[in-house]
Amino acid sequence: MAKIVFTVDVDRDAACAAPGEFRAKCKHSIEPSFEASYSGFRDLLGLADSLRIPAVFFFEAECVSLFPDVPDMTHEIGCHGLHHEDFTGAETNAPITESQRLGLLTKAKEILENRFGSKPMGFRAPYLHHDSALLQLLQTIGFAYDSSVMEGKKAGPLPELFLPDLKDAKGKQTLGYLWQLMEGNRSVEEYLEAINSYKGKYLVLSTHSWHSRQTMKKKLSEQQAKENLSKVKQLLETLKERHEFVSAGEVLG
């Protein structure tokens, strides 16, 4: 039996880096869009609650600030940036200075605290782009842990909720993300095979809020969205029969 931490990145719809800009853009719209993310967030929250599975929701602060409403959260909340920034500038070619990073993350943390009435405990870098200076800054700002680093890689001063070096049945690295499942490139059975054969101390299983409503190729119909969500439900239900879902705190100590 493995311990599994289920996490959801709640960010703008089909977020992708915008060259030369801090803010991420959306794949299927010129203006920032949050509709699919909101609907998908409500879907996944309801699914976690119905299955009685603890989850961690890493929120992009601008995204959640524009949601029409947010229910009372019994699950842990974390931070996923202010505008889904590429903090290293690796894809945007727009490096963010130390003082800018401090301002962006402080603002994001304040928005989440005001929205939820509690502090976000963890942080996950958008695109998982991080460096040692960013990981150090997280401690200064007051986060309790980070979840941007793949297992086997060097972590920062905070406890690290490592992303697994998980490979699916075709040998493709997934980092525990359901990306290939939601894009229709892998089956539930292939994910089950990869997860059940994983030998780590714990496994972080992740998805994006918008991904049950959109793929990187297109927006989905209501029926297609239901089918995508049903795949996540099937996967979680099957995993729960064999493994234990736990909170981030339970594996970080």
N, C-alpha and C positions, 0 to 999 in steps of 0.2 A: 504493500500500500504506500502510495506517495502522497505527500502534502502538496496541494495545489492552491495557488493564490490567483484568483480571477480578477483581472484589471481591465478597465475601460478608459481609453483616451477620448475625452469629450472635447472635440475641437470643430472648427468650421468645416463645412461640407467639402469632402474630397480635397483637403488642404494640400497645397504644394507651394514650393518656394517661388518667390517673385524676384527675379534678378534686380539687384540694386536697392531692394526695399526690406525693411524690417518685417512688416506685416506679410503674412502668407496670403496667397490668392486661392480662389476656389477653381477646381478643374472645369466645372460646367457653367460658370457664371462670371460675368465681368465684375459685378459688385460682390462684396462678401455675402455669403449665404449661410444660414444656420438652421434652416427648416428641417432638413434631413437629420442633422445632428440632434435637434430637439426631439423629433419623433423617435429616432433610434435610441436616444438616452432613455426616454420613457419606456420604450419596449424592453430594453436590457435591464432597467431597474425593476420593472415588473417581473421579468423572468427570474432575476436573482432572488427577488422576494418570494415568488411562488415556489421556487425550488429550495428555499431556505439556504442559500449559498451566500456567504459573506463576500463582498466585492470591494475593490478600491476604484474610485472614479477620479481620474486625473483630469481636472478641468482647465481648459484654456479660459482665462478670466474674461476676456472680451466676449467670448462665445456665450458663457453662462450669464453674463450681465445683460445680454439681449434676448435670453429666453423669456417667453411670456410669463412663465411661472416655474418655480422649482419646489417640488414636494419636500416635506421633512425627510432628512436623510438619516437612516440608521446605519448606513455603510460609511466606511472611511473615505474622506476626501483628500485629494492631493492636487498639486499645481502642475500645469502643463504650459506655462508661459503666459504672457499677456496677450499677444497677437499671433501665437504659434510662430515665434521667431526662430530663425536659424542662428543660434547664439555664436557659432563659430564662423559663420559666413562662408562655409564650405560650398554651398549651392547658390547663395545669393551674391557672392562676391561683395558683400557689404558687412565687413567685420563690425562687431558691436564692442565698444570700449568697456573697460571695467566700470566706469561711472554710469554709463548707459545701462549696462547689465543690472547694476544695483537698483537704478531707478525703475526699470521695467519689472523686475522681480518683486520689489517692494510694493509697487502699485498692484501687481497681480495678486499678491498675498493679501493686501488690504481689501480688494474687491471680493475675494473668496470669503474672507472673514466676515465681511458685512452681509454677503449674500446668504451664508449658511449659519452664521452665529458661532462658528468654531474655527480654529486654526487648521489650515491644511498641513498635514503631517509630513507627507512625502513630496518629492518632486520628480518629474520625468521630463527630460529635455525633448522639445519638438524635434522630430526626425532622429531622435536619440543622439543628436550632435552635441558633444560636450568636450571640454578640455579640463586640465587640472585646475586652472584658475576658476572656472565656473563651479566645479565641485567644491572648491574651497569656499567660494562666496556663499554657497547654500548654507553652510554652517554659520556664517556670519549673520545671515538674514534670519535664521532661526528654524530652518527645516530640521526634522528629526531623522530623515533618511533620504537616500536617492534611489532611483530605479531607472538609470539610463545606461548602465554598463553591462556588457555581456560577460557571462561567467568566464573566468580565465584571464580577464583583462584587469588592469589596475584600477582600483576604486579610489575615491577621495577619502577625506577624514570622517565622513559620516558613515553609518551603517549602510550597506548596499543591498537592495533587493535585486539581485542579479537576474538578468534575462537569460534564459537557457540557450545553450548551443544545441538547439534541437533541429534535427534534419528529418524531413518527411521521407516517405517510402521511395521517392525518386532522387533522394540525396540533396534536395534543395534546403538550404538553411532558412528557417522561419522565425527564429528567435522567440518561438512560442506565440507568435501572432497568428490570428485566424485569417490573415490577408488572402492566402491562396484559396481557402475555403469560401470566403465571401466573394471572391472574383470568379469562382466557378472552375478553378484550375485543379483543385484537389477535393477528395471526398471526405466525408465524416470518417469512414473506415480507415483512410490513410492517416488521418490525424490521430485516431485512436491507436493505431499500430505504432506510430512514432512516440506518442506520449506513454503508452504502456511499456515501451522498451527503454524509456529514459532512466538513467541511473543516478541522477543528481539527488541532493538532499531534499530539495523542493523544486517545484516547477511553477514559473509564472506564466499564466495563460492570458493572452491579451487580445483585445479587439478595439475597433474604433466605433464610436456611437453612430456615425453616419453610414457605416458600411452595410447595414441591413437595408438601407433605403436607396443607396447609390453604390455603383462600382466606379472605378477610375475610367471606365469606358462609357457609362451611361447612367441616367436616372432610371430607377426601377418603377414599375407599376405596383399598385397595391398588392396584387397577387404575387408578383415576383418578390416583393419585400417580405410578405408572409412566408414564402418558401425559404428565403435566406435566413430569417429569424428561426424558422423551424429546424434548420440545420444546426444552429447554435444550441437550441434547446435539446436536440437529440444528442449532441456531443456532451453537453453538461450532464444530462440525465444519465447517460451511460458511464461517464467518468465517476459520477457520484456513487454508483453501485460498487466501484472497486477502490476508489481513492477518497481521501479526505480533503475537503475544501476548508481553508483556514484564512485568517486575516494576515496582513503583512506583519503585524506585531507579534503574532505567534511564531513566525519563522525567524524574525530578527531578534527576538528576546527582549 
